[in-house]
Amino acid sequence: MSDPSFELEVLDVIEESGVLAEIGKHTIRSTCRRFATLNRSAPWPLRASLNLSARELLVPGLPRTVRTALLAAGLAPAPPMIEMP
């Protein structure tokens, strides 16, 4: 079980350092690529959700980042399911 206070501290450091957007972009792109690979080998279409923090939703250009990552991975730019803890 993870420690929520530690996770918040890590997120604070990432946000204060100014790299939250870049880490988010990298994570979204790599996840879409991996999901596309899994989806191609699955016997039926898979579904996935994107779990973002409230802070990540405030990153400028997030919808464009998600759309670009989906298209680059060959996934349909259908509305993704976005979860917030």
Secondary structure, 3 states (H helix, E strand, C coil): CCCHHHHHHHHHHHHHHCCHHHHHHHHHHHHHHHHHHHHHHCCCCCCCEEECCHHHHCCCCHHHHHHHHHHHCCCCCCCCEEECC
